[in-house]
Amino acid sequence: MNRFSLVAATLALSLFCTPNVVSATNSLPQTPSEWMDLLEKQSINQEDYGNSDQNFVTDSLPLLKDPAQTPDPNVIKIMIDPGHANYYNPSTVVNGYYESVMTWTLSNYLKEELEALGVQADLTKTSLEDDPDLQPRGHMSAGYDFFLSVHSNATSYSSIDYPVAICYQNLDWTDIDDTSRAVGQLLTDKVTEVMETRQKGIIWQRLSDNDRDGNGVNDDEWYGVLCGARYVGTPGVLMEHSFHTNYRATVWLMQDSNLRKLAKEEANVLYTYFRTQKESNRYIGDVDGDGSLSVQDAVQILTYYAQQAAGCSPTFASDLQYTTADYDGDDSITVNDAVSVLETYAKQAAGLQPTLLMVGDRAHS
């Protein structure tokens, strides 16, 4: 009996023999969330959990000491994880479909689309056959803005086709869980739209039964890749691109043109979200985008002003640079803007803590 047949048999027995899973009327779940509850409770497959429940040892994570090597803080950095390896997880409804092949193909297209937008996009694997352990895949995202693990789902019910963005647990000591859920919702909405699935996609969370990181708190991720990414402080999502046990969805995912379209749309979602975040978190006056106000920023403002006064038509590289150069917010670049930057710089150099305004603060004022 293969794995899918075993899962189907287990589900069938539980549906009709376990009263605490199904209501008294033996009705099946009605919503995607209810279906996920059922499928996860009945799953006998532990492969996505990871190889070990042992506590993490920092010395075994070299990427913690050597994060993504991109000095420019304005560059968006995305780590893409193509799920599984080799020819793995075949569809039971369409011959020739393998989840691992789809994830490798889509991940490479996504990498290309992100790089075309100026994003640093990297993969956790070097080939279709490459198969890193699960937590280390997540660890590779240390220093990145986001971790995305690419998958398609499977079930014994062929009518199910909703996309699922599996996100972090709700955490009160960090905001990476907020980013996980926000991006997860955007991605699942976009995948629903592009694939035209019959059922609307959802975001989902699965809590580990064990204290995986050994900190005494049972708040860890069940999925190994997400557990690893969260451990190094990177927001992440495991994105299930519908179900390869649904005929229509599987045929759709086997079309190269569809995967290219999906990659382009997902790249735009990621780029737009993180570009907005970076712009909102940039200081007014930080014209060069190095994270601080300095003499160099004032020089750029004065250069722009001088060229403008001489009758030239100066430009900044982006609208964001113009916004940060306009320190007083009067929609013009003048000497006063440069003076304000220099005054702020002088106060910081003297050990004072002047109030710094961010682009996002001005947008909401």
N, C-alpha and C positions, 0 to 999 in steps of 0.2 A: 504493500500500500504506500503510495507516494505521500509527500507532506501535505499536499492540498486535499487529497482524499481523506487523510487522517483528520485534518482540521474540519472538513465538512462533516465527517462522522461525529466528531466531538461536539460540534455546534448543534447538529440535529438531536443528539441525545440530550444536550442541555436544554434545548428549547422545549422539548416535550416531557422531560423527566425532572427538571429542576424548577420548583415553584417560585423560588426567590429571584429568578432571572426573568421570567415571563409572567404577565398578569394572569389572573384567574381565568380570563377568557382565552388564554393562549395566543394573544395577539402579538404580532411582531413589532419591533420598535417603529416609531412613526417619524422621528426626526434624525438627521445626521448625527447629532450629539448622542442620542439614545443608541444608535447603531454603533458608534465608536465605543460607548460604554460596554455594550454586549461583546463586540469583537475583541476588545482588549482583555476583558475578563476571561474570555474563552480561549485566548491565544496560548498555544503551547510552544510557540517559537521564541526562544530567548536570544536569537542571534543579534538583534539590534541593541541588546542590553550591554554587551561587552564581555570580554573574556575573564574579568576578575572583579571581585568586590573589595579587594584590598584597598587600603587608604592610599591616596596619592602621595608620592614622594617627590618633593620639588627637585632634587638632584637629578631625577630621571627625565626632567622636562627642559632640555637645553634651549628650546625656543622661548622660554620665560626670560632667559638671560640675553637672548639675541632676537628681539622683536623685529617686525617688518622693517626692512632697511629703506625707508623713504624719508629723507630729512624734511621735506616740505609738508607742513601740517595741513595744507589746503588740499592735498591729494587724497581722494577717497580710496580706501583700501578694502577690497572684498576678497575673502577666502571662499572658494567654491569647492565643495566636496561631492564628486560624482559617486553616488551610492553603489556599493558592492564591487564586484570585479569579475573578469572573464565572462563566460556566457551563463549568467545566473538569473534565477527567478523567471522562468519561461511563463508566458501566458497560457492559461488553460482553455482559452476561447479562440485565439488566433495563432496559428503556427508561425514560428519565426520571430516572435517578439520575445526579447529578453530585457528585463528591467535594467540590468547592468549596461547593456549596449545603449539603451535610450539615455540613461543618465550620463554616460561618458560623452555621447554625441551632443546632447543638450548643454552640458557643462562647458564643452569647448566652444560652442556657438555663443553661449552667454559670456564667456571670457573675451571673445572677439568683439562682441557688441559693447561691453563695458570699456575695453581698451580704446575703442573708437571714440568714446565719450571722455577720454582722459583719465579713466579710473585705473588704478593698479589692481589687476585681477589675477589671482593665482589659484592653482589647483592643488588639492591634497595628494594627487596621484600623477604619475608620469606616463602611464599607459593604461589600456583597458585591463591588462593582466595584473597591474600593481594593486595590492590589497593591504594597505596599512591597517593596523588595529584601530578600533573605534575611538577610544579616548585620545590617542595621539593625533588622529585626524582633527579633532577639535582643538588640541593643543597648538596645532600649526597656525591657528588664527591669532595667536598672541601678537598684539600690536596693530591688529586690523580693526576696521570700523564695524565689520559684520562677517558672520559665518553663515553660509547657506549650503545645506546638504540636500542634494537633488535625488528624488525618488519617485516611484509610482507605487500605488498601494495594491493590495490583493485581499479578496474575501471569497467566501463560498456563495455569495449572492450576486448574480451577474447583473442585476438591475442597478446596483449602487455605482454612482459615478462622481460623487462630489469630491473636489480637491480638499486637502487638509493641510493647514500650516500648523505644525507642532511647535509650540512656543515654550518659553521658560515658565516656571512656577511664579506665582505672585510673591515678590520679595520686598521687604520693607527697608532693607539696608543698601539698596543699589537701584539705579534706574535702568540697568541693562535689560531687565525684564519688561519694562515699559516699551523700550525700543523693539524688543523681540515681538511683542504682541502688535505694536503699531505696524511694523513692516510685514509681519505675518498676515495681518488683515488685508493690507494693500496687495500683497502677492496672491493670496487666495481669491480675492475679488477679481484680480486681473486674469488669473488662470481660468476662473469660471467664465469670464467674458470671452477670452480668446478661444477656449476649447468648446464653448457653448454647451457646457454640461447641463444635464437635465435638472440636477440638484445643485443648489447654491453651496459654495465652499464654506468651510468653517475653520476657526482656529481651535486648537486642541492642546491640552497639557496632560502629561502623564508623570505622576510622582513615583519615585523609586521607593520600594519597600524597605530599603536599607540606607544607612548613613554612609554614602559612598565616599565622601571626602573626609570623613573621620572628625568632623568638627563638633559632634555631639547634637546636631540638629538634623531632623529628618525632613529636609527640604530639597533633596537632590533630584536631578533629572533621571528618568528611567532610561532614555535613549543615550547610548554611550557617547555618540558624537556631540550631542548637546551638553552632556555632563562635562566632557573635556573642554569644550569652548567656554562654558560658563566658568570653569575653574580658572581659566586664564583671563577672565574679565571681558570676554567678547560677546556682545549680543548675537543671538543666532536663531535660526529657524530650520527645521527639517520639513521640506516642502514635498508633500505627496501630490504628484500631478495626476489626479484622478486615479482610477483603478484599472490595472491591466487584466482584470477579470470581467470587465465590461467590454462587450464587443466593439461598440462604436468608439469608445475612448481609446481602445488599443489600436484599432485601425488608424485613428487620427494620429496617435503618437508614433506610428511607424512611417509617417510621411515626412520626409526630410524638410520639405518646404514649411510644414507646420511647426517643426522644431525650431527652424530659423525664425519664424514669426514669433513664437513663444519666447525665444531668447531675446529678441529685440524689445518686446514689450516688458519683460521682466527686468532687463537692463535699464530701461527708462524709469521704471518704478524705483529701483535701487538708487540710480543716479539722482533723480529728482529729490528723493527723501533726504539722502545724505548731503547733497549739495545745499539744500535749504538749511539743514542742521548746521553745517559748517559756516555758512554765511551768517546765520542768526547768532552764532557764538563767537563771531569776530568782533574785536574791539573797534569802536569808532576812533579813528586816528591811526589805526594800524594799516597803513596804506600798502605796505609790502607783504602783509600777511604772515609775518614771522612770529606772531603771538605777543608782541610787545610794542609799546610806543617809544620811538627813538628819534635821534637827530636825522637819520636817513628818511624817516617818514616825513618830517618837516621839510627836508630838502626836496622831496618829490612834490609836495604841495606848492612850495615856492617856485619850482621850475614850471609847473603847470600855470601858475598865476602870471609869471613873467612872460611866458610864451603867449598867453592870452592878451596881456597888456600890450605886447608888441604887434598885435594884429594877426597873430598866427591862429591856427585852429588845433590846439592841443587836445590830446585824447588820452584816457587811461586804457589799460588793457581790458578792463571790464567795468560794468556798471557798479559792481561791488566796490572797486577801487575808488570810484567817484564818491560813493556813499560814505566810505570811511574817511576820505579826504575832507569832506564837508563837515568839519568838526562841530560847528555851531548849528547845523541843520537848516541853514537859510537858502539852500539850493544854489549856492555859488561858492566858488573856490577863491579865497582871498588870503591876504597876509594874516588876518586874524586867526584863520584856521591853523596856520603854521605856528603862530605864537602860542596858541592853546596847547598844541601838541608838545612844544618845547617846555612850556610851564609844567605840564604833567610829567614829562620826562625828568625835569629838574627836581620835582617833589619826590619822585621815586628814587632818584639818585641820592637824595638827602635822607632816605630812610622813612619817608612819610608814605601814607597809603591813600592817595587821591582816589576819588570815585571814578571808576571806568564804566562807560556806557557801551553796551553791545548793540550790534545792528538789530538783533531781534527785539531788544528793549525799545529802541526808537520806533520800530515798526508797530509796536503795540501801545505806544504812548499817545 
